[in-house]
Amino acid sequence: MKRHKKELIGLYIILTTISTILTLTKNQNTWLVFLPFFIAGFGLFHVLSENKKK
């Protein structure tokens, strides 16, 4: 279970980093500004819900 949690954390960190880079390089007046926050929030919720399942 710990390995799965680490994989999830790694996945969401990578997705958040990619979306942050996209946000900084593209037009900042679009919905892309909120994408890193959405991915990070969903990732945090997902990892915490995995902890509750145990």
Phi and psi in radians as a Rosetta constraint file:
Dihedral C 1 N 2 CA 2 C 2 CIRCULARHARMONIC -1.157 0.35
Dihedral N 2 CA 2 C 2 N 3 CIRCULARHARMONIC -0.623 0.35
Dihedral C 2 N 3 CA 3 C 3 CIRCULARHARMONIC -1.142 0.35
Dihedral N 3 CA 3 C 3 N 4 CIRCULARHARMONIC -0.714 0.35
Dihedral C 3 N 4 CA 4 C 4 CIRCULARHARMONIC -1.075 0.35
Dihedral N 4 CA 4 C 4 N 5 CIRCULARHARMONIC -0.705 0.35
Dihedral C 4 N 5 CA 5 C 5 CIRCULARHARMONIC -1.125 0.35
Dihedral N 5 CA 5 C 5 N 6 CIRCULARHARMONIC -0.740 0.35
Dihedral C 5 N 6 CA 6 C 6 CIRCULARHARMONIC -1.143 0.35
Dihedral N 6 CA 6 C 6 N 7 CIRCULARHARMONIC -0.658 0.35
Dihedral C 6 N 7 CA 7 C 7 CIRCULARHARMONIC -1.136 0.35
Dihedral N 7 CA 7 C 7 N 8 CIRCULARHARMONIC -0.713 0.35
Dihedral C 7 N 8 CA 8 C 8 CIRCULARHARMONIC -1.107 0.35
Dihedral N 8 CA 8 C 8 N 9 CIRCULARHARMONIC -0.789 0.35
Dihedral C 8 N 9 CA 9 C 9 CIRCULARHARMONIC -1.067 0.35
Dihedral N 9 CA 9 C 9 N 10 CIRCULARHARMONIC -0.778 0.35
Dihedral C 9 N 10 CA 10 C 10 CIRCULARHARMONIC -1.074 0.35
Dihedral N 10 CA 10 C 10 N 11 CIRCULARHARMONIC -0.740 0.35
Dihedral C 10 N 11 CA 11 C 11 CIRCULARHARMONIC -1.071 0.35
Dihedral N 11 CA 11 C 11 N 12 CIRCULARHARMONIC -0.819 0.35
Dihedral C 11 N 12 CA 12 C 12 CIRCULARHARMONIC -1.235 0.35
Dihedral N 12 CA 12 C 12 N 13 CIRCULARHARMONIC -0.543 0.35
Dihedral C 12 N 13 CA 13 C 13 CIRCULARHARMONIC -1.148 0.35
Dihedral N 13 CA 13 C 13 N 14 CIRCULARHARMONIC -0.757 0.35
Dihedral C 13 N 14 CA 14 C 14 CIRCULARHARMONIC -1.116 0.35
Dihedral N 14 CA 14 C 14 N 15 CIRCULARHARMONIC -0.793 0.35
Dihedral C 14 N 15 CA 15 C 15 CIRCULARHARMONIC -1.095 0.35
Dihedral N 15 CA 15 C 15 N 16 CIRCULARHARMONIC -0.716 0.35
Dihedral C 15 N 16 CA 16 C 16 CIRCULARHARMONIC -1.141 0.35
Dihedral N 16 CA 16 C 16 N 17 CIRCULARHARMONIC -0.705 0.35
Dihedral C 16 N 17 CA 17 C 17 CIRCULARHARMONIC -1.110 0.35
Dihedral N 17 CA 17 C 17 N 18 CIRCULARHARMONIC -0.793 0.35
Dihedral C 17 N 18 CA 18 C 18 CIRCULARHARMONIC -1.091 0.35
Dihedral N 18 CA 18 C 18 N 19 CIRCULARHARMONIC -0.768 0.35
Dihedral C 18 N 19 CA 19 C 19 CIRCULARHARMONIC -1.199 0.35
Dihedral N 19 CA 19 C 19 N 20 CIRCULARHARMONIC -0.556 0.35
Dihedral C 19 N 20 CA 20 C 20 CIRCULARHARMONIC -1.153 0.35
Dihedral N 20 CA 20 C 20 N 21 CIRCULARHARMONIC -0.749 0.35
Dihedral C 20 N 21 CA 21 C 21 CIRCULARHARMONIC -1.085 0.35
Dihedral N 21 CA 21 C 21 N 22 CIRCULARHARMONIC -0.753 0.35
Dihedral C 21 N 22 CA 22 C 22 CIRCULARHARMONIC -1.053 0.35
Dihedral N 22 CA 22 C 22 N 23 CIRCULARHARMONIC -0.732 0.35
Dihedral C 22 N 23 CA 23 C 23 CIRCULARHARMONIC -1.105 0.35
Dihedral N 23 CA 23 C 23 N 24 CIRCULARHARMONIC -0.713 0.35
Dihedral C 23 N 24 CA 24 C 24 CIRCULARHARMONIC -1.299 0.35
Dihedral N 24 CA 24 C 24 N 25 CIRCULARHARMONIC -0.453 0.35
Dihedral C 24 N 25 CA 25 C 25 CIRCULARHARMONIC -1.659 0.35
Dihedral N 25 CA 25 C 25 N 26 CIRCULARHARMONIC -0.358 0.35
Dihedral C 25 N 26 CA 26 C 26 CIRCULARHARMONIC -1.708 0.35
Dihedral N 26 CA 26 C 26 N 27 CIRCULARHARMONIC -3.129 0.35
Dihedral C 26 N 27 CA 27 C 27 CIRCULARHARMONIC -1.088 0.35
Dihedral N 27 CA 27 C 27 N 28 CIRCULARHARMONIC 2.217 0.35
Dihedral C 27 N 28 CA 28 C 28 CIRCULARHARMONIC -1.470 0.35
Dihedral N 28 CA 28 C 28 N 29 CIRCULARHARMONIC 0.049 0.35
Dihedral C 28 N 29 CA 29 C 29 CIRCULARHARMONIC -1.651 0.35
Dihedral N 29 CA 29 C 29 N 30 CIRCULARHARMONIC 0.257 0.35
Dihedral C 29 N 30 CA 30 C 30 CIRCULARHARMONIC -1.894 0.35
Dihedral N 30 CA 30 C 30 N 31 CIRCULARHARMONIC -3.107 0.35
Dihedral C 30 N 31 CA 31 C 31 CIRCULARHARMONIC -1.205 0.35
Dihedral N 31 CA 31 C 31 N 32 CIRCULARHARMONIC -0.209 0.35
Dihedral C 31 N 32 CA 32 C 32 CIRCULARHARMONIC -1.069 0.35
Dihedral N 32 CA 32 C 32 N 33 CIRCULARHARMONIC -0.400 0.35
Dihedral C 32 N 33 CA 33 C 33 CIRCULARHARMONIC -1.071 0.35
Dihedral N 33 CA 33 C 33 N 34 CIRCULARHARMONIC -0.609 0.35
Dihedral C 33 N 34 CA 34 C 34 CIRCULARHARMONIC -1.558 0.35
Dihedral N 34 CA 34 C 34 N 35 CIRCULARHARMONIC -0.183 0.35
Dihedral C 34 N 35 CA 35 C 35 CIRCULARHARMONIC -1.067 0.35
Dihedral N 35 CA 35 C 35 N 36 CIRCULARHARMONIC -0.803 0.35
Dihedral C 35 N 36 CA 36 C 36 CIRCULARHARMONIC -1.059 0.35
Dihedral N 36 CA 36 C 36 N 37 CIRCULARHARMONIC -0.671 0.35
Dihedral C 36 N 37 CA 37 C 37 CIRCULARHARMONIC -1.167 0.35
Dihedral N 37 CA 37 C 37 N 38 CIRCULARHARMONIC -0.691 0.35
Dihedral C 37 N 38 CA 38 C 38 CIRCULARHARMONIC -1.124 0.35
Dihedral N 38 CA 38 C 38 N 39 CIRCULARHARMONIC -0.804 0.35
Dihedral C 38 N 39 CA 39 C 39 CIRCULARHARMONIC -1.147 0.35
Dihedral N 39 CA 39 C 39 N 40 CIRCULARHARMONIC -0.762 0.35
Dihedral C 39 N 40 CA 40 C 40 CIRCULARHARMONIC -1.126 0.35
Dihedral N 40 CA 40 C 40 N 41 CIRCULARHARMONIC -0.737 0.35
Dihedral C 40 N 41 CA 41 C 41 CIRCULARHARMONIC -1.135 0.35
Dihedral N 41 CA 41 C 41 N 42 CIRCULARHARMONIC -0.763 0.35
Dihedral C 41 N 42 CA 42 C 42 CIRCULARHARMONIC -1.140 0.35
Dihedral N 42 CA 42 C 42 N 43 CIRCULARHARMONIC -0.691 0.35
Dihedral C 42 N 43 CA 43 C 43 CIRCULARHARMONIC -1.101 0.35
Dihedral N 43 CA 43 C 43 N 44 CIRCULARHARMONIC -0.747 0.35
Dihedral C 43 N 44 CA 44 C 44 CIRCULARHARMONIC -1.096 0.35
Dihedral N 44 CA 44 C 44 N 45 CIRCULARHARMONIC -0.778 0.35
Dihedral C 44 N 45 CA 45 C 45 CIRCULARHARMONIC -1.071 0.35
Dihedral N 45 CA 45 C 45 N 46 CIRCULARHARMONIC -0.745 0.35
Dihedral C 45 N 46 CA 46 C 46 CIRCULARHARMONIC -1.128 0.35
Dihedral N 46 CA 46 C 46 N 47 CIRCULARHARMONIC -0.801 0.35
Dihedral C 46 N 47 CA 47 C 47 CIRCULARHARMONIC -1.136 0.35
Dihedral N 47 CA 47 C 47 N 48 CIRCULARHARMONIC -0.725 0.35
Dihedral C 47 N 48 CA 48 C 48 CIRCULARHARMONIC -1.164 0.35
Dihedral N 48 CA 48 C 48 N 49 CIRCULARHARMONIC -0.631 0.35
Dihedral C 48 N 49 CA 49 C 49 CIRCULARHARMONIC -1.229 0.35
Dihedral N 49 CA 49 C 49 N 50 CIRCULARHARMONIC -0.508 0.35
Dihedral C 49 N 50 CA 50 C 50 CIRCULARHARMONIC -1.167 0.35
Dihedral N 50 CA 50 C 50 N 51 CIRCULARHARMONIC -0.620 0.35
Dihedral C 50 N 51 CA 51 C 51 CIRCULARHARMONIC -1.152 0.35
Dihedral N 51 CA 51 C 51 N 52 CIRCULARHARMONIC -0.640 0.35
Dihedral C 51 N 52 CA 52 C 52 CIRCULARHARMONIC -1.230 0.35
Dihedral N 52 CA 52 C 52 N 53 CIRCULARHARMONIC -0.452 0.35
Dihedral C 52 N 53 CA 53 C 53 CIRCULARHARMONIC -1.188 0.35
Dihedral N 53 CA 53 C 53 N 54 CIRCULARHARMONIC -0.487 0.35
